[in-house]
């Protein structure tokens, strides 16, 4: 394939990793909104809907705290890569901050989805 197009395919593996990272982080909010994350409901399956809703809201608030911390750390991580002008060690020498931007962006979208979930839970609490 490489000899046919007369170009190197050495960056294909590198960029597939970057796309994999981006697809994971950018799909977190979608999976959350579609209830596709893994849930262990051994205890909650035996409780009433109203109690389940309260537990879900508390869990979402805890999740929000964890996500805010993760957002803070990924912003620092991405900024450090930018500030130190870090490049990939492969042939492409891609600036790493560009590939790492998917992390804080994806977590920010995930935070918005969790906040929306919390507000929906409080508004439907009647």
N, CA, C and O atoms as a printed pandas DataFrame, in Angstrom:
     atom_number atom_name residue_name chain_id  residue_number  x_coord  y_coord  z_coord
0              1         N          UNK        A               1    0.833   -1.184    0.000
1              2        CA          UNK        A               1    0.000    0.000    0.000
2              3         C          UNK        A               1    0.882    1.254    0.000
3              4         O          UNK        A               1    0.632    2.203   -0.743
4              5         N          UNK        A               2    1.912    1.239    0.843
5              6        CA          UNK        A               2    2.796    2.397    0.940
6              7         C          UNK        A               2    3.521    2.637   -0.375
7              8         O          UNK        A               2    3.647    3.780   -0.815
8              9         N          UNK        A               3    3.996    1.576   -1.003
9             10        CA          UNK        A               3    4.727    1.751   -2.256
10            11         C          UNK        A               3    3.797    2.165   -3.393
11            12         O          UNK        A               3    4.220    2.832   -4.338
12            13         N          UNK        A               4    2.534    1.767   -3.298
13            14        CA          UNK        A               4    1.569    2.135   -4.335
14            15         C          UNK        A               4    1.311    3.645   -4.323
15            16         O          UNK        A               4    1.317    4.288   -5.373
16            17         N          UNK        A               5    1.085    4.207   -3.125
17            18        CA          UNK        A               5    0.809    5.643   -3.021
18            19         C          UNK        A               5    2.075    6.479   -2.895
19            20         O          UNK        A               5    2.022    7.704   -3.008
20            21         N          UNK        A               6    3.209    5.830   -2.662
21            22        CA          UNK        A               6    4.492    6.493   -2.517
22            23         C          UNK        A               6    4.497    7.495   -1.358
23            24         O          UNK        A               6    5.127    8.550   -1.437
24            25         N          UNK        A               7    3.786    7.146   -0.283
25            26        CA          UNK        A               7    3.811    7.947    0.938
26            27         C          UNK        A               7    3.937    7.006    2.131
27            28         O          UNK        A               7    3.585    5.829    2.051
28            29         N          UNK        A               8    4.435    7.536    3.219
29            30        CA          UNK        A               8    4.625    6.746    4.432
30            31         C          UNK        A               8    3.305    6.592    5.179
31            32         O          UNK        A               8    2.496    7.517    5.239
32            33         N          UNK        A               9    3.108    5.424    5.737
33            34        CA          UNK        A               9    1.923    5.192    6.563
34            35         C          UNK        A               9    2.304    5.041    8.028
35            36         O          UNK        A               9    1.535    4.492    8.817
36            37         N          UNK        A              10    3.485    5.525    8.395
37            38        CA          UNK        A              10    3.961    5.375    9.760
38            39         C          UNK        A              10    3.123    6.146   10.775
39            40         O          UNK        A              10    3.102    5.783   11.951
40            41         N          UNK        A              11    2.441    7.189   10.351
41            42        CA          UNK        A              11    1.640    7.959   11.302
42            43         C          UNK        A              11    0.248    7.380   11.486
43            44         O          UNK        A              11   -0.497    7.856   12.343
44            45         N          UNK        A              12   -0.124    6.382   10.721
45            46        CA          UNK        A              12   -1.474    5.809   10.820
46            47         C          UNK        A              12   -1.744    5.262   12.212
47            48         O          UNK        A              12   -2.817    5.493   12.770
48            49         N          UNK        A              13   -0.792    4.545   12.777
49            50        CA          UNK        A              13   -0.973    3.990   14.118
50            51         C          UNK        A              13   -1.089    5.099   15.151
51            52         O          UNK        A              13   -1.926    5.032   16.051
52            53         N          UNK        A              14   -0.260    6.106   15.023
53            54        CA          UNK        A              14   -0.289    7.237   15.954
54            55         C          UNK        A              14   -1.641    7.950   15.909
55            56         O          UNK        A              14   -2.253    8.206   16.946
56            57         N          UNK        A              15   -2.095    8.263   14.710
57            58        CA          UNK        A              15   -3.337    9.015   14.579
58            59         C          UNK        A              15   -4.565    8.174   14.903
59            60         O          UNK        A              15   -5.589    8.716   15.320
60            61         N          UNK        A              16   -4.481    6.875   14.720
61            62        CA          UNK        A              16   -5.608    6.029   15.136
62            63         C          UNK        A              16   -5.733    6.064   16.656
63            64         O          UNK        A              16   -6.845    6.022   17.183
64            65         N          UNK        A              17   -4.617    6.140   17.362
65            66        CA          UNK        A              17   -4.662    6.288   18.818
66            67         C          UNK        A              17   -5.284    7.605   19.233
67            68         O          UNK        A              17   -6.073    7.652   20.176
68            69         N          UNK        A              18   -4.934    8.675   18.536
69            70        CA          UNK        A              18   -5.523    9.980   18.846
70            71         C          UNK        A              18   -7.036    9.973   18.583
71            72         O          UNK        A              18   -7.810   10.513   19.373
72            73         N          UNK        A              19   -7.442    9.365   17.482
73            74        CA          UNK        A              19   -8.878    9.289   17.171
74            75         C          UNK        A              19   -9.617    8.413   18.171
75            76         O          UNK        A              19  -10.768    8.689   18.510
76            77         N          UNK        A              20   -8.963    7.360   18.643
77            78        CA          UNK        A              20   -9.560    6.494   19.656
78            79         C          UNK        A              20   -9.792    7.278   20.944
79            80         O          UNK        A              20  -10.867    7.192   21.539
80            81         N          UNK        A              21   -8.788    8.044   21.377
81            82        CA          UNK        A              21   -8.912    8.875   22.567
82            83         C          UNK        A              21  -10.063    9.863   22.408
83            84         O          UNK        A              21  -10.892   10.009   23.306
84            85         N          UNK        A              22  -10.110   10.532   21.278
85            86        CA          UNK        A              22  -11.161   11.523   21.039
86            87         C          UNK        A              22  -12.542   10.869   21.011
87            88         O          UNK        A              22  -13.494   11.416   21.567
88            89         N          UNK        A              23  -12.661    9.713   20.374
89            90        CA          UNK        A              23  -13.972    9.062   20.298
90            91         C          UNK        A              23  -14.466    8.645   21.672
91            92         O          UNK        A              23  -15.667    8.701   21.936
92            93         N          UNK        A              24  -13.567    8.230   22.550
93            94        CA          UNK        A              24  -13.983    7.848   23.900
94            95         C          UNK        A              24  -14.452    9.073   24.683
95            96         O          UNK        A              24  -15.556    9.075   25.228
96            97         N          UNK        A              25  -13.632   10.100   24.740
97            98        CA          UNK        A              25  -13.986   11.262   25.555
98            99         C          UNK        A              25  -15.182   12.025   24.994
99           100         O          UNK        A              25  -15.996   12.544   25.757
100          101         N          UNK        A              26  -15.295   12.097   23.680
101          102        CA          UNK        A              26  -16.410   12.840   23.094
102          103         C          UNK        A              26  -17.715   12.054   23.109
103          104         O          UNK        A              26  -18.772   12.620   22.831
104          105         N          UNK        A              27  -17.664   10.770   23.425
105          106        CA          UNK        A              27  -18.893    9.979   23.481
106          107         C          UNK        A              27  -19.389    9.747   24.903
107          108         O          UNK        A              27  -20.443    9.137   25.084
108          109         N          UNK        A              28  -18.671   10.209   25.910
109          110        CA          UNK        A              28  -19.087    9.992   27.298
110          111         C          UNK        A              28  -20.462   10.586   27.598
111          112         O          UNK        A              28  -21.297    9.927   28.217
112          113         N          UNK        A              29  -20.699   11.802   27.171
113          114        CA          UNK        A              29  -21.975   12.459   27.444
114          115         C          UNK        A              29  -23.120   11.764   26.705
115          116         O          UNK        A              29  -24.212   11.606   27.251
116          117         N          UNK        A              30  -22.867   11.359   25.485
117          118        CA          UNK        A              30  -23.901   10.662   24.719
118          119         C          UNK        A              30  -24.279    9.348   25.408
119          120         O          UNK        A              30  -25.459    9.029   25.553
120          121         N          UNK        A              31  -23.268    8.596   25.826
121          122        CA          UNK        A              31  -23.542    7.323   26.508
122          123         C          UNK        A              31  -24.308    7.570   27.808
123          124         O          UNK        A              31  -25.207    6.802   28.153
124          125         N          UNK        A              32  -23.959    8.633   28.526
125          126        CA          UNK        A              32  -24.666    8.959   29.765
126          127         C          UNK        A              32  -26.123    9.318   29.475
127          128         O          UNK        A              32  -27.025    8.861   30.177
128          129         N          UNK        A              33  -26.356   10.125   28.457
129          130        CA          UNK        A              33  -27.728   10.551   28.147
130          131         C          UNK        A              33  -28.595    9.401   27.636
131          132         O          UNK        A              33  -29.819    9.444   27.755
132          133         N          UNK        A              34  -27.964    8.379   27.069
133          134        CA          UNK        A              34  -28.707    7.203   26.586
134          135         C          UNK        A              34  -28.737    6.078   27.619
135          136         O          UNK        A              34  -29.183    4.969   27.324
136          137         N          UNK        A              35  -28.259    6.369   28.833
137          138        CA          UNK        A              35  -28.232    5.390   29.926
138          139         C          UNK        A              35  -27.418    4.152   29.551
139          140         O          UNK        A              35  -27.787    3.031   29.902
140          141         N          UNK        A              36  -26.322    4.356   28.845
141          142        CA          UNK        A              36  -25.515    3.240   28.341
142          143         C          UNK        A              36  -24.308    2.918   29.207
143          144         O          UNK        A              36  -23.600    1.948   28.935
144          145         N          UNK        A              37  -24.056    3.711   30.247
145          146        CA          UNK        A              37  -22.957    3.388   31.148
146          147         C          UNK        A              37  -23.356    2.198   32.011
147          148         O          UNK        A              37  -24.540    1.982   32.270
148          149         N          UNK        A              38  -22.390    1.445   32.446
149          150        CA          UNK        A              38  -22.650    0.265   33.268
150          151         C          UNK        A              38  -23.177    0.706   34.624
151          152         O          UNK        A              38  -22.628    1.600   35.268
152          153         N          UNK        A              39  -24.267    0.047   35.042
153          154        CA          UNK        A              39  -24.855    0.334   36.352
154          155         C          UNK        A              39  -25.020   -0.977   37.107
155          156         O          UNK        A              39  -25.425   -1.993   36.541
156          157         N          UNK        A              40  -24.705   -0.934   38.364
157          158        CA          UNK        A              40  -24.915   -2.101   39.218
158          159         C          UNK        A              40  -26.107   -1.778   40.107
159          160         O          UNK        A              40  -26.034   -0.908   40.974
160          161         N          UNK        A              41  -27.194   -2.485   39.882
161          162        CA          UNK        A              41  -28.441   -2.134   40.559
162          163         C          UNK        A              41  -28.977   -3.260   41.444
163          164         O          UNK        A              41  -30.187   -3.480   41.500
164          165         N          UNK        A              42  -28.098   -3.960   42.122
165          166        CA          UNK        A              42  -28.532   -5.041   43.004
166          167         C          UNK        A              42  -29.451   -4.497   44.094
167          168         O          UNK        A              42  -30.485   -5.094   44.395
168          169         N          UNK        A              43  -29.074   -3.374   44.679
169          170        CA          UNK        A              43  -29.875   -2.799   45.765
170          171         C          UNK        A              43  -30.994   -1.934   45.217
171          172         O          UNK        A              43  -32.137   -2.040   45.662
172          173         N          UNK        A              44  -30.674   -1.073   44.248
173          174        CA          UNK        A              44  -31.671   -0.120   43.763
174          175         C          UNK        A              44  -32.821   -0.774   43.012
175          176         O          UNK        A              44  -33.893   -0.180   42.901
176          177         N          UNK        A              45  -32.628   -1.965   42.503
177          178        CA          UNK        A              45  -33.721   -2.635   41.789
178          179         C          UNK        A              45  -34.847   -3.034   42.736
179          180         O          UNK        A              45  -35.964   -3.305   42.294
180          181         N          UNK        A              46  -34.562   -3.072   44.024
181          182        CA          UNK        A              46  -35.569   -3.461   45.019
182          183         C          UNK        A              46  -36.233   -2.255   45.685
183          184         O          UNK        A              46  -37.095   -2.418   46.549
184          185         N          UNK        A              47  -35.841   -1.073   45.291
185          186        CA          UNK        A              47  -36.381    0.136   45.897
186          187         C          UNK        A              47  -37.446    0.767   45.007
187          188         O          UNK        A              47  -37.585    0.420   43.834
188          189         N          UNK        A              48  -38.188    1.696   45.587
189          190        CA          UNK        A              48  -39.237    2.383   44.827
190          191         C          UNK        A              48  -38.623    3.338   43.809
191          192         O          UNK        A              48  -37.443    3.681   43.889
192          193         N          UNK        A              49  -39.446    3.759   42.848
193          194        CA          UNK        A              49  -38.965    4.692   41.819
194          195         C          UNK        A              49  -38.534    6.018   42.432
195          196         O          UNK        A              49  -37.539    6.607   42.012
196          197         N          UNK        A              50  -39.284    6.485   43.423
197          198        CA          UNK        A              50  -38.958    7.762   44.053
198          199         C          UNK        A              50  -37.603    7.678   44.776
199          200         O          UNK        A              50  -36.792    8.600   44.692
200          201         N          UNK        A              51  -37.373    6.594   45.468
201          202        CA          UNK        A              51  -36.096    6.408   46.155
202          203         C          UNK        A              51  -34.966    6.267   45.149
203          204         O          UNK        A              51  -33.883    6.816   45.352
204          205         N          UNK        A              52  -35.205    5.535   44.065
205          206        CA          UNK        A              52  -34.209    5.399   42.996
206          207         C          UNK        A              52  -33.835    6.751   42.408
207          208         O          UNK        A              52  -32.665    7.020   42.137
208          209         N          UNK        A              53  -34.835    7.595   42.216
209          210        CA          UNK        A              53  -34.575    8.926   41.656
210          211         C          UNK        A              53  -33.688    9.736   42.595
211          212         O          UNK        A              53  -32.778   10.433   42.144
212          213         N          UNK        A              54  -33.949    9.646   43.902
213          214        CA          UNK        A              54  -33.133   10.372   44.872
214          215         C          UNK        A              54  -31.695    9.846   44.875
215          216         O          UNK        A              54  -30.741   10.623   44.932
216          217         N          UNK        A              55  -31.553    8.541   44.815
217          218        CA          UNK        A              55  -30.211    7.941   44.777
218          219         C          UNK        A              55  -29.486    8.359   43.500
219          220         O          UNK        A              55  -28.290    8.651   43.530
220          221         N          UNK        A              56  -30.205    8.387   42.383
221          222        CA          UNK        A              56  -29.602    8.812   41.115
222          223         C          UNK        A              56  -29.126   10.255   41.175
223          224         O          UNK        A              56  -28.069   10.583   40.636
224          225         N          UNK        A              57  -29.896   11.118   41.826
225          226        CA          UNK        A              57  -29.500   12.524   41.934
226          227         C          UNK        A              57  -28.262   12.667   42.809
227          228         O          UNK        A              57  -27.349   13.421   42.474
228          229         N          UNK        A              58  -28.226   11.948   43.929
229          230        CA          UNK        A              58  -27.046   11.996   44.803
230          231         C          UNK        A              58  -25.825   11.463   44.062
231          232         O          UNK        A              58  -24.745   12.050   44.135
232          233         N          UNK        A              59  -25.995   10.355   43.349
233          234        CA          UNK        A              59  -24.884    9.786   42.580
234          235         C          UNK        A              59  -24.420   10.761   41.495
235          236         O          UNK        A              59  -23.223   10.874   41.228
236          237         N          UNK        A              60  -25.365   11.461   40.873
237          238        CA          UNK        A              60  -25.015   12.434   39.833
238          239         C          UNK        A              60  -24.242   13.611   40.423
239          240         O          UNK        A              60  -23.326   14.134   39.788
240          241         N          UNK        A              61  -24.604   14.025   41.621
241          242        CA          UNK        A              61  -23.885   15.130   42.270
242          243         C          UNK        A              61  -22.452   14.697   42.605
243          244         O          UNK        A              61  -21.511   15.472   42.432
244          245         N          UNK        A              62  -22.292   13.469   43.081
245          246        CA          UNK        A              62  -20.955   12.937   43.352
246          247         C          UNK        A              62  -20.164   12.835   42.049
247          248         O          UNK        A              62  -18.987   13.190   41.994
248          249         N          UNK        A              63  -20.827   12.346   41.005
249          250        CA          UNK        A              63  -20.196   12.243   39.688
250          251         C          UNK        A              63  -19.749   13.615   39.191
251          252         O          UNK        A              63  -18.674   13.754   38.606
252          253         N          UNK        A              64  -20.567   14.607   39.426
253          254        CA          UNK        A              64  -20.231   15.974   39.023
254          255         C          UNK        A              64  -18.946   16.437   39.707
255          256         O          UNK        A              64  -18.095   17.059   39.071
256          257         N          UNK        A              65  -18.802   16.140   40.986
257          258        CA          UNK        A              65  -17.574   16.501   41.695
258          259         C          UNK        A              65  -16.353   15.808   41.110
259          260         O          UNK        A              65  -15.304   16.428   40.934
260          261         N          UNK        A              66  -16.490   14.528   40.812
261          262        CA          UNK        A              66  -15.373   13.783   40.219
262          263         C          UNK        A              66  -15.040   14.338   38.838
263          264         O          UNK        A              66  -13.867   14.472   38.489
264          265         N          UNK        A              67  -16.053   14.656   38.061
265          266        CA          UNK        A              67  -15.830   15.183   36.716
266          267         C          UNK        A              67  -15.186   16.571   36.739
267          268         O          UNK        A              67  -14.353   16.886   35.890
268          269         N          UNK        A              68  -15.569   17.386   37.698
269          270        CA          UNK        A              68  -14.953   18.713   37.805
270          271         C          UNK        A              68  -13.472   18.569   38.132
271          272         O          UNK        A              68  -12.639   19.288   37.581
272          273         N          UNK        A              69  -13.143   17.642   39.029
273          274        CA          UNK        A              69  -11.738   17.385   39.334
274          275         C          UNK        A              69  -11.007   16.859   38.091
275          276         O          UNK        A              69   -9.895   17.296   37.794
276          277         N          UNK        A              70  -11.629   15.928   37.369
277          278        CA          UNK        A              70  -11.018   15.383   36.146
278          279         C          UNK        A              70  -10.830   16.476   35.101
279          280         O          UNK        A              70   -9.816   16.504   34.405
280          281         N          UNK        A              71  -11.807   17.375   34.991
281          282        CA          UNK        A              71  -11.683   18.491   34.048
282          283         C          UNK        A              71  -10.500   19.370   34.427
283          284         O          UNK        A              71   -9.708   19.755   33.566
284          285         N          UNK        A              72  -10.380   19.684   35.692
285          286        CA          UNK        A              72   -9.271   20.514   36.163
286          287         C          UNK        A              72   -7.932   19.865   35.817
287          288         O          UNK        A              72   -7.032   20.524   35.295
288          289         N          UNK        A              73   -7.807   18.575   36.109
289          290        CA          UNK        A              73   -6.545   17.877   35.854
290          291         C          UNK        A              73   -6.246   17.768   34.350
291          292         O          UNK        A              73   -5.094   17.916   33.942
292          293         N          UNK        A              74   -7.259   17.515   33.533
293          294        CA          UNK        A              74   -6.996   17.407   32.089
294          295         C          UNK        A              74   -6.668   18.767   31.480
295          296         O          UNK        A              74   -5.896   18.849   30.524
296          297         N          UNK        A              75   -7.242   19.822   32.022
297          298        CA          UNK        A              75   -6.875   21.162   31.554
298          299         C          UNK        A              75   -5.407   21.437   31.893
299          300         O          UNK        A              75   -4.655   21.939   31.058
300          301         N          UNK        A              76   -5.006   21.103   33.124
301          302        CA          UNK        A              76   -3.599   21.290   33.506
302          303         C          UNK        A              76   -2.672   20.448   32.627
303          304         O          UNK        A              76   -1.624   20.918   32.184
304          305         N          UNK        A              77   -3.071   19.208   32.384
305          306        CA          UNK        A              77   -2.279   18.291   31.567
306          307         C          UNK        A              77   -2.113   18.834   30.149
307          308         O          UNK        A              77   -1.010   18.831   29.601
308          309         N          UNK        A              78   -3.202   19.293   29.567
309          310        CA          UNK        A              78   -3.171   19.832   28.206
310          311         C          UNK        A              78   -2.379   21.132   28.158
311          312         O          UNK        A              78   -1.600   21.359   27.232
312          313         N          UNK        A              79   -2.581   21.977   29.152
313          314        CA          UNK        A              79   -1.846   23.236   29.182
314          315         C          UNK        A              79   -0.345   22.991   29.342
315          316         O          UNK        A              79    0.464   23.665   28.704
316          317         N          UNK        A              80    0.027   22.041   30.181
317          318        CA          UNK        A              80    1.455   21.723   30.338
318          319         C          UNK        A              80    2.062   21.281   29.017
319          320         O          UNK        A              80    3.183   21.667   28.683
320          321         N          UNK        A              81    1.328   20.476   28.268
321          322        CA          UNK        A              81    1.830   20.030   26.962
322          323         C          UNK        A              81    2.005   21.213   26.017
323          324         O          UNK        A              81    2.958   21.267   25.238
324          325         N          UNK        A              82    1.073   22.158   26.096
325          326        CA          UNK        A              82    1.160   23.358   25.263
326          327         C          UNK        A              82    2.334   24.230   25.706
327          328         O          UNK        A              82    3.143   24.667   24.887
328          329         N          UNK        A              83    2.414   24.474   27.013
329          330        CA          UNK        A              83    3.436   25.360   27.561
330          331         C          UNK        A              83    4.850   24.816   27.338
331          332         O          UNK        A              83    5.776   25.577   27.057
332          333         N          UNK        A              84    5.007   23.510   27.464
333          334        CA          UNK        A              84    6.314   22.894   27.280
334          335         C          UNK        A              84    6.605   22.537   25.825
335          336         O          UNK        A              84    7.655   21.980   25.505
336          337         N          UNK        A              85    5.661   22.865   24.958
337          338        CA          UNK        A              85    5.778   22.590   23.516
338          339         C          UNK        A              85    6.112   21.124   23.248
339          340         O          UNK        A              85    7.004   20.803   22.463
340          341         N          UNK        A              86    5.369   20.244   23.924
341          342        CA          UNK        A              86    5.622   18.810   23.781
342          343         C          UNK        A              86    5.131   18.309   22.433
343          344         O          UNK        A              86    4.044   18.668   21.980
344          345         N          UNK        A              87    5.937   17.482   21.804
345          346        CA          UNK        A              87    5.607   16.890   20.509
346          347         C          UNK        A              87    5.612   15.374   20.661
347          348         O          UNK        A              87    6.281   14.825   21.536
348          349         N          UNK        A              88    4.855   14.712   19.795
349          350        CA          UNK        A              88    4.894   13.252   19.819
350          351         C          UNK        A              88    6.286   12.794   19.397
351          352         O          UNK        A              88    6.999   13.500   18.684
352          353         N          UNK        A              89    6.653   11.617   19.843
353          354        CA          UNK        A              89    7.987   11.109   19.531
354          355         C          UNK        A              89    8.022   10.383   18.190
355          356         O          UNK        A              89    9.059    9.842   17.807
356          357         N          UNK        A              90    6.927   10.366   17.492
357          358        CA          UNK        A              90    6.858    9.690   16.200
358          359         C          UNK        A              90    7.266   10.628   15.073
359          360         O          UNK        A              90    7.646   11.776   15.304
360          361         N          UNK        A              91    7.179   10.127   13.877
361          362        CA          UNK        A              91    7.611   10.864   12.694
362          363         C          UNK        A              91    6.842   12.169   12.521
363          364         O          UNK        A              91    7.407   13.171   12.084
364          365         N          UNK        A              92    5.574   12.158   12.859
365          366        CA          UNK        A              92    4.743   13.341   12.615
366          367         C          UNK        A              92    5.079   14.520   13.519
367          368         O          UNK        A              92    4.840   15.671   13.155
368          369         N          UNK        A              93    5.636   14.237   14.701
369          370        CA          UNK        A              93    5.931   15.273   15.686
370          371         C          UNK        A              93    4.723   16.183   15.927
371          372         O          UNK        A              93    4.839   17.408   15.927
372          373         N          UNK        A              94    3.589   15.570   16.126
373          374        CA          UNK        A              94    2.344   16.285   16.377
374          375         C          UNK        A              94    2.406   16.984   17.732
375          376         O          UNK        A              94    2.822   16.373   18.716
376          377         N          UNK        A              95    2.001   18.251   17.802
377          378        CA          UNK        A              95    1.913   18.900   19.113
378          379         C          UNK        A              95    0.880   18.157   19.972
379          380         O          UNK        A              95   -0.279   18.022   19.581
380          381         N          UNK        A              96    1.307   17.685   21.127
381          382        CA          UNK        A              96    0.448   16.821   21.933
382          383         C          UNK        A              96   -0.772   17.535   22.487
383          384         O          UNK        A              96   -1.805   16.901   22.703
384          385         N          UNK        A              97   -0.680   18.828   22.721
385          386        CA          UNK        A              97   -1.843   19.528   23.261
386          387         C          UNK        A              97   -3.029   19.463   22.303
387          388         O          UNK        A              97   -4.177   19.454   22.745
388          389         N          UNK        A              98   -2.767   19.419   20.999
389          390        CA          UNK        A              98   -3.859   19.334   20.036
390          391         C          UNK        A              98   -4.628   18.024   20.181
391          392         O          UNK        A              98   -5.853   17.991   20.067
392          393         N          UNK        A              99   -3.899   16.962   20.429
393          394        CA          UNK        A              99   -4.556   15.661   20.580
394          395         C          UNK        A              99   -5.200   15.521   21.946
395          396         O          UNK        A              99   -6.169   14.779   22.105
396          397         N          UNK        A             100   -4.670   16.227   22.931
397          398        CA          UNK        A             100   -5.205   16.133   24.290
398          399         C          UNK        A             100   -6.413   17.032   24.522
399          400         O          UNK        A             100   -7.094   16.890   25.537
400          401         N          UNK        A             101   -6.687   17.935   23.622
401          402        CA          UNK        A             101   -7.842   18.827   23.772
402          403         C          UNK        A             101   -9.160   18.069   23.837
403          404         O          UNK        A             101  -10.131   18.568   24.407
404          405         N          UNK        A             102   -9.209   16.879   23.265
405          406        CA          UNK        A             102  -10.444   16.088   23.306
406          407         C          UNK        A             102  -10.835   15.718   24.731
407          408         O          UNK        A             102  -12.016   15.540   25.027
408          409         N          UNK        A             103   -9.854   15.602   25.609
409          410        CA          UNK        A             103  -10.162   15.218   26.996
410          411         C          UNK        A             103  -10.957   16.303   27.730
411          412         O          UNK        A             103  -12.059   16.013   28.197
412          413         N          UNK        A             104  -10.453   17.541   27.856
413          414        CA          UNK        A             104  -11.264   18.540   28.559
414          415         C          UNK        A             104  -12.558   18.896   27.821
415          416         O          UNK        A             104  -13.564   19.218   28.455
416          417         N          UNK        A             105  -12.535   18.841   26.500
417          418        CA          UNK        A             105  -13.771   19.126   25.761
418          419         C          UNK        A             105  -14.815   18.048   26.046
419          420         O          UNK        A             105  -15.971   18.360   26.330
420          421         N          UNK        A             106  -14.413   16.797   25.971
421          422        CA          UNK        A             106  -15.342   15.695   26.234
422          423         C          UNK        A             106  -15.858   15.702   27.658
423          424         O          UNK        A             106  -17.039   15.450   27.893
424          425         N          UNK        A             107  -14.976   15.989   28.617
425          426        CA          UNK        A             107  -15.410   16.031   30.018
426          427         C          UNK        A             107  -16.347   17.214   30.254
427          428         O          UNK        A             107  -17.294   17.101   31.033
428          429         N          UNK        A             108  -16.101   18.334   29.599
429          430        CA          UNK        A             108  -16.997   19.491   29.727
430          431         C          UNK        A             108  -18.398   19.147   29.219
431          432         O          UNK        A             108  -19.392   19.488   29.861
432          433         N          UNK        A             109  -18.480   18.486   28.092
433          434        CA          UNK        A             109  -19.778   18.079   27.553
434          435         C          UNK        A             109  -20.441   17.074   28.494
435          436         O          UNK        A             109  -21.654   17.115   28.697
436          437         N          UNK        A             110  -19.647   16.176   29.065
437          438        CA          UNK        A             110  -20.157   15.202   30.028
438          439         C          UNK        A             110  -20.706   15.921   31.268
439          440         O          UNK        A             110  -21.767   15.555   31.775
440          441         N          UNK        A             111  -19.995   16.933   31.755
441          442        CA          UNK        A             111  -20.465   17.712   32.907
442          443         C          UNK        A             111  -21.807   18.359   32.594
443          444         O          UNK        A             111  -22.715   18.348   33.426
444          445         N          UNK        A             112  -21.933   18.921   31.401
445          446        CA          UNK        A             112  -23.210   19.542   31.016
446          447         C          UNK        A             112  -24.336   18.515   30.998
447          448         O          UNK        A             112  -25.458   18.820   31.404
448          449         N          UNK        A             113  -24.049   17.305   30.533
449          450        CA          UNK        A             113  -25.069   16.243   30.516
450          451         C          UNK        A             113  -25.469   15.851   31.934
451          452         O          UNK        A             113  -26.647   15.606   32.196
452          453         N          UNK        A             114  -24.510   15.790   32.845
453          454        CA          UNK        A             114  -24.817   15.432   34.235
454          455         C          UNK        A             114  -25.613   16.546   34.907
455          456         O          UNK        A             114  -26.555   16.270   35.650
456          457         N          UNK        A             115  -25.245   17.799   34.655
457          458        CA          UNK        A             115  -25.993   18.928   35.213
458          459         C          UNK        A             115  -27.430   18.908   34.699
459          460         O          UNK        A             115  -28.368   19.125   35.466
460          461         N          UNK        A             116  -27.601   18.653   33.425
461          462        CA          UNK        A             116  -28.950   18.553   32.855
462          463         C          UNK        A             116  -29.730   17.423   33.518
463          464         O          UNK        A             116  -30.913   17.580   33.819
464          465         N          UNK        A             117  -29.079   16.288   33.747
465          466        CA          UNK        A             117  -29.713   15.152   34.421
466          467         C          UNK        A             117  -30.166   15.544   35.828
467          468         O          UNK        A             117  -31.267   15.190   36.249
468          469         N          UNK        A             118  -29.320   16.270   36.549
469          470        CA          UNK        A             118  -29.661   16.687   37.918
470          471         C          UNK        A             118  -30.863   17.624   37.894
471          472         O          UNK        A             118  -31.792   17.462   38.685
472          473         N          UNK        A             119  -30.849   18.615   36.982
473          474        CA          UNK        A             119  -31.984   19.549   36.910
474          475         C          UNK        A             119  -33.268   18.835   36.510
475          476         O          UNK        A             119  -34.334   19.141   37.043
476          477         N          UNK        A             120  -33.181   17.894   35.588
477          478        CA          UNK        A             120  -34.369   17.110   35.219
478          479         C          UNK        A             120  -34.883   16.306   36.405
479          480         O          UNK        A             120  -36.091   16.183   36.605
480          481         N          UNK        A             121  -33.960   15.759   37.189
481          482        CA          UNK        A             121  -34.359   14.986   38.359
482          483         C          UNK        A             121  -35.076   15.824   39.387
483          484         O          UNK        A             121  -36.048   15.369   39.990
484          485         N          UNK        A             122  -34.605   17.065   39.604
485          486        CA          UNK        A             122  -35.271   17.943   40.554
486          487         C          UNK        A             122  -36.597   18.462   40.015
487          488         O          UNK        A             122  -37.554   18.618   40.773
488          489         N          UNK        A             123  -36.661   18.730   38.723
489          490        CA          UNK        A             123  -37.898   19.279   38.147
490          491         C          UNK        A             123  -38.995   18.218   38.043
491          492         O          UNK        A             123  -40.178   18.559   38.065
492          493         N          UNK        A             124  -38.628   16.946   37.932
493          494        CA          UNK        A             124  -39.607   15.858   37.851
494          495         C          UNK        A             124  -39.815   15.181   39.197
495          496         O          UNK        A             124  -40.313   14.056   39.250
496          497         N          UNK        A             125  -39.445   15.842   40.274
497          498        CA          UNK        A             125  -39.471   15.223   41.609
498          499         C          UNK        A             125  -40.829   15.318   42.267
499          500         O          UNK        A             125  -40.924   15.064   43.467
500          501         N          UNK        A             126  -41.858   15.659   41.571
501          502        CA          UNK        A             126  -43.175   15.810   42.191
502          503         C          UNK        A             126  -43.936   14.531   42.313
503          504         O          UNK        A             126  -45.058   14.526   42.819
